């Protein structure tokens, strides 16, 4: 990150494969200690006696022996899991997995998922992973894992079934809108190392930068990517497409760092919660590494959390045009609180707001220009006749300057633009803005 932030905070994914340990400042710790002290003074003793009574009965009379630790862990999960879809009690094993996931390296099939009506709904398949290569799509509903019907399982248990030894096979039964019958996918698990930032020069002067998710080092990776694009172009870019489609989010301070690469000043995002230390305003300090070159941000229903922070900040600042379809709509902040037993509590502690004070919770970011996914179909039409095709045509007495040569695209770039309708529209819009600015002088 280019600048040190006044507070290190975190927004977790909509799904369950990415998260991060949170360094909590002393002010936050002091706030929490004060609230815990006040809570201890008002313990609901009657309810706790009922809890102890149920605990003792189950411990003594349940049909099979159950350890005290299992009963307590289950009680803690029940307490937290019913608050909202993103709060969770993590036992020590789960917390270790969460810390590993934050580095962008984990075992599995590469699907970001959330709970939906008792099943797993795919938020996005991570680019380059078994799930993405097999053709699983955002919105797909996973109903069976290795033949096990998962309705009613907790999100934690369902995800545990997805994970396994690298090289082992998992079979998913998936319901997809528009398909009359379930789809079956056979996936080989692998260790997934995600590079969150990729870049490409679409044409001379026009860059493309994709962020697949927001990891701890994503801010620095975006800075390096912009420097690389400028060097590849041989100078300043005329425009940039920032692709946040199917980006499930990640670490908040990474999103702030990315915005800081494109903004000179102003508010990026603010958070508000119950305790004073949750009320934080993150500001940009610049400089804008594109030096004012136009931007188009691509989003869709798989863009969530930290991705929505970036899109919302650039949209509110009028720094970029947001194009695509409405985003996921996750506007809450989860804080990781390590516990004395080696586990942790992932708790929703605040809501976040865009620079204009918008909460995107359940609403999402609405694009400036709505462009749905579509397929381009080549049509071989008969070319039109021109005046020069007619015999005996008159010559032009004042031909003027020669028409500018059309930029030649590399075959891989042309294929990418031909296959990705939304990207093609973003690229064409950037070129249009550049021409308009040239006309205006």
Long-range contacts (C-beta under 8 A, 24 or more apart in sequence): 1-219, 1-220, 1-253, 1-254, 1-256, 1-257, 1-260, 2-219, 2-223, 2-257, 2-260, 2-261, 2-285, 3-257, 3-260, 3-285, 5-253, 5-256, 5-282, 6-280, 7-277, 7-280, 8-253, 9-252, 9-253, 9-271, 9-280, 9-333, 9-335, 10-251, 10-252, 10-253, 10-333, 10-334, 10-335, 10-336, 11-249, 11-250, 11-251, 11-252, 11-255, 11-305, 11-306, 11-309, 11-330, 11-332, 11-333, 11-334, 11-352, 12-86, 12-249, 12-250, 12-305, 12-334, 12-346, 13-112, 13-123, 13-213, 13-248, 13-249, 13-250, 13-304, 13-305, 14-85, 14-86, 14-112, 14-114, 14-123, 14-248, 14-249, 14-304, 14-305, 14-328, 14-330, 15-111, 15-112, 15-113, 15-114, 15-123, 15-248, 16-112, 16-113, 16-114, 16-155, 16-156, 16-159, 17-101, 17-106, 17-108, 17-111, 17-112, 17-113, 17-126, 17-159, 18-101, 18-102, 18-104, 18-112, 18-213, 18-215, 18-248, 18-249, 18-250, 19-98, 19-101, 19-102, 19-334, 19-336, 19-346, 20-98, 20-99, 20-102, 20-216, 20-250, 20-251, 20-336, 21-98, 21-99, 21-102, 21-336, 21-338, 21-344, 22-335, 22-336, 22-337, 24-335, 24-337, 25-277, 27-277, 28-275, 28-277, 30-277, 31-275, 31-276, 31-277, 32-275, 32-337, 35-275, 51-75, 77-154, 77-156, 80-345, 80-347, 81-154, 81-155, 83-347, 83-348, 84-332, 84-348, 85-114, 85-115, 85-155, 86-330, 86-332, 86-334, 86-346, 86-348, 87-334, 87-345, 87-346, 87-347, 87-348, 88-155, 88-156, 88-345, 88-346, 89-343, 89-345, 89-346, 90-343, 90-344, 90-345, 90-346, 91-343, 92-341, 92-342, 92-343, 94-156, 94-343, 95-338, 95-342, 95-343, 95-344, 98-336, 98-344, 98-346, 102-215, 102-216, 102-251, 103-215, 103-216, 104-193, 104-194, 104-195, 104-196, 104-213, 104-215, 105-191, 105-192, 105-193, 105-194, 106-191, 106-192, 107-163, 107-164, 107-165, 107-166, 107-189, 107-190, 107-191, 107-192, 108-162, 108-163, 108-164, 108-189, 108-190, 108-192, 109-162, 109-170, 109-172, 109-187, 109-189, 109-190, 110-192, 111-136, 111-142, 111-162, 112-213, 112-248, 112-302, 113-142, 113-155, 113-158, 113-159, 113-162, 114-155, 115-155, 115-158, 116-141, 117-151, 118-150, 118-151, 118-152, 118-153, 119-143, 119-150, 119-151, 120-150, 120-155, 120-158, 120-159, 120-162, 123-246, 123-248, 123-302, 123-304, 123-328, 124-246, 124-247, 124-248, 124-302, 125-246, 126-192, 126-194, 126-212, 126-213, 127-210, 127-212, 127-246, 128-194, 129-190, 129-192, 129-194, 130-187, 130-188, 130-189, 130-190, 131-185, 131-187, 134-185, 134-186, 134-187, 135-185, 136-172, 136-174, 136-185, 137-176, 138-246, 138-300, 138-301, 138-302, 139-176, 139-177, 139-301, 140-174, 140-175, 140-176, 140-183, 141-174, 141-175, 141-176, 142-172, 142-173, 142-174, 143-173, 143-174, 143-175, 143-182, 144-171, 144-172, 144-173, 145-170, 145-171, 145-172, 145-173, 146-170, 146-171, 147-171, 163-189, 164-189, 165-189, 166-190, 166-191, 195-221, 196-221, 196-250, 197-221, 197-222, 197-224, 197-225, 198-225, 199-225, 199-226, 199-228, 199-229, 200-413, 200-416, 201-229, 201-232, 201-233, 201-413, 202-241, 202-409, 202-413, 202-416, 202-417, 202-427, 203-407, 203-409, 203-413, 203-427, 204-233, 204-407, 205-233, 205-237, 205-238, 205-239, 205-434, 206-237, 206-238, 206-239, 206-240, 206-241, 206-427, 206-430, 206-431, 207-233, 207-237, 207-239, 207-240, 207-241, 208-240, 208-241, 208-243, 208-423, 209-240, 209-241, 209-242, 209-243, 210-243, 211-242, 211-243, 211-244, 211-247, 211-258, 211-307, 211-310, 212-246, 212-247, 213-247, 213-248, 213-249, 213-250, 214-247, 214-249, 214-250, 214-251, 214-252, 214-254, 214-255, 214-258, 214-305, 214-306, 214-307, 215-250, 215-251, 215-254, 216-251, 216-254, 217-254, 218-250, 218-251, 218-254, 218-257, 218-258, 219-253, 219-254, 219-256, 219-257, 219-258, 219-260, 219-261, 220-257, 222-257, 222-258, 222-261, 223-261, 223-289, 226-261, 226-289, 226-290, 227-289, 236-290, 236-291, 236-293, 237-290, 237-293, 238-293, 238-294, 238-430, 238-434, 239-293, 239-294, 239-295, 239-296, 239-430, 239-431, 239-433, 239-434, 240-290, 240-293, 240-294, 240-295, 240-296, 240-430, 241-295, 241-296, 241-297, 241-298, 241-423, 241-426, 241-427, 241-430, 242-295, 242-296, 242-297, 242-298, 242-310, 242-314, 242-320, 243-298, 243-423, 244-297, 244-298, 244-299, 244-303, 244-307, 244-310, 244-311, 245-298, 245-299, 245-300, 245-302, 245-303, 245-324, 245-422, 246-300, 246-302, 246-303, 247-302, 247-303, 247-304, 247-306, 247-307, 248-302, 248-304, 248-305, 248-307, 248-328, 249-304, 249-305, 249-306, 249-307, 249-308, 249-330, 250-305, 250-306, 251-306, 252-306, 252-309, 252-333, 252-352, 254-306, 255-306, 255-307, 255-309, 255-310, 256-282, 256-309, 258-310, 259-284, 259-309, 259-310, 259-313, 259-314, 260-284, 260-285, 260-286, 261-288, 261-289, 262-288, 262-289, 262-290, 262-295, 262-314, 262-319, 262-320, 263-288, 263-313, 263-314, 263-317, 263-319, 264-288, 266-317, 266-355, 267-313, 267-355, 268-309, 268-313, 268-355, 269-309, 269-312, 269-313, 269-352, 269-353, 269-354, 269-355, 270-352, 270-353, 270-355, 271-333, 271-350, 271-351, 271-352, 271-353, 272-350, 272-351, 272-352, 272-353, 273-333, 273-349, 273-350, 273-351, 274-349, 275-349, 278-333, 278-349, 278-350, 279-350, 288-319, 294-320, 294-321, 294-430, 294-433, 294-434, 294-437, 295-319, 295-320, 295-321, 296-320, 296-321, 296-322, 296-323, 296-426, 296-429, 296-430, 297-321, 297-322, 297-323, 298-323, 298-324, 298-422, 298-423, 298-426, 299-323, 299-324, 299-325, 299-327, 299-365, 299-367, 300-324, 300-325, 300-327, 300-373, 300-422, 301-325, 301-326, 301-327, 301-328, 301-364, 302-328, 303-327, 303-328, 303-365, 304-328, 304-329, 304-330, 305-330, 308-360, 308-364, 308-365, 309-352, 309-354, 311-365, 312-354, 312-355, 312-358, 312-360, 312-365, 313-354, 313-355, 315-354, 315-365, 315-368, 316-354, 316-355, 316-356, 316-358, 317-355, 321-368, 321-369, 321-429, 322-365, 322-367, 322-368, 322-369, 323-367, 323-368, 323-369, 323-370, 323-371, 323-422, 323-425, 323-426, 323-429, 324-367, 324-370, 324-371, 324-422, 325-367, 325-370, 325-371, 325-372, 325-373, 326-364, 326-365, 326-366, 326-367, 327-360, 327-364, 327-365, 328-364, 329-360, 329-361, 329-362, 329-363, 329-364, 330-360, 330-361, 331-359, 331-360, 331-361, 331-362, 331-363, 332-361, 369-425, 369-429, 371-421, 371-422, 371-425, 371-426, 372-422, 373-421, 373-422, 374-421, 374-422, 375-421, 376-418, 376-419, 376-421, 376-424
